[in-house]
Amino acid sequence: MATASSESNDASDHVVELIVRDVSAPSSADAEADSEDKDQIAPLLSQERPKINIFTASYPRTKPRNEVTRFLESEESPFTHFILWVWNGSRYSGLLCMALSSTIYFLMGVLTNIFSVQAIPLFEAAFTRCAITLILSYLWLRRSEEPLFGTSQVRIILLLRALTGCISISSFIYCSQRLPFSQAIVLNSTVPIMASIMARVFLHDKLKVADIASLACCFFGVLFFFREMLATEGHLVKVKEATNAYAKTGHHIFAILMGLFSSIMGGTSYCLIRAGAKASDQPLLTVFSFGLFASPAMGICTFIFEDFVLPGFQSILLMLVSSIMAFFAEVLLARGLQLERTSKVANIQYLEAALRQLWSLALTRVAPSFDRLVGVSLIVISVSCTMYIGPDKEME
């Protein structure tokens, strides 16, 4: 009994005390911790947000797998592996995409020259190409479950890209219908130069001495191609104006100004392609937006300014093949502008002109003239130097 009583006394010595504290009255330790957290967060909150516009938006450096890569990875042929390597498998991918785009445009010209059997109005041909481009880009985006439109900021860029591209095409068609062929081609050859200038103004891209030299070298190469033709056609225009009392010199000057305006709009469109492709991380969106806007515009111009010509079966087939090739060329062009500076890859577009001259020499089997040799040499040297120097370090 004594033992039991002692144990009960020991148990009674252990007292549990419950303390109830008001939550609204924090302790001094918690107050000090909260004050320290506020002091650490305050400098971050006081930082001024940088000003962002449609051209200076920040873009992620990590490049997720896009739908082109996912689509091609399902194939196992060497051709698809080559396309994957060109698209994103090399540090030269931007330069290679631009070179492949120019090559496709050259092949389009070759097919048109060989298999063309019917004269199709320019606006009608442009409408067909834009419509096929719209359909193919839509199907590709839907298959990959990509959104057709991005954020509001991206939508503004895509809308401006489509508008400038449509104005550029319409102006060039007007210019080519009212000027000699060589003059229209030379004016259109200034698009890469205008693109480099606009990229410097709007995108603040670096315009290095090497870029200026390569562009000048290629443009002089084009001038060598058409030097004799320009002189001959210019003389014929003067004779026609002198003999025709109703001929107005102002019409010729206005057509030249429209050609320059087309080049400026084309250069601006290139800058917007680069900005849109980088902002959305999706080159196909720039192609889709252009087709969505240009298709109805070209269709309206076809019925207003030209007589509709019903093409035959061979012409329809040729237009379909050319439009499909144009779609892939535009996608590669957008990808090249996405990966590289505009002024860096602009001179590669002149590769198409050099390939056309080489094809013409091989087809006619006539001894090449000095002007053609010099022109081709200037373009080949310029493009080779660009490929040898490679991409910029900050873009790798």
Order of alpha helices (4+ residues) and beta strands (2+ residues): alpha-alpha-alpha-alpha-alpha-alpha-alpha-alpha-alpha-alpha-alpha-alpha-alpha-alpha-alpha-alpha-alpha
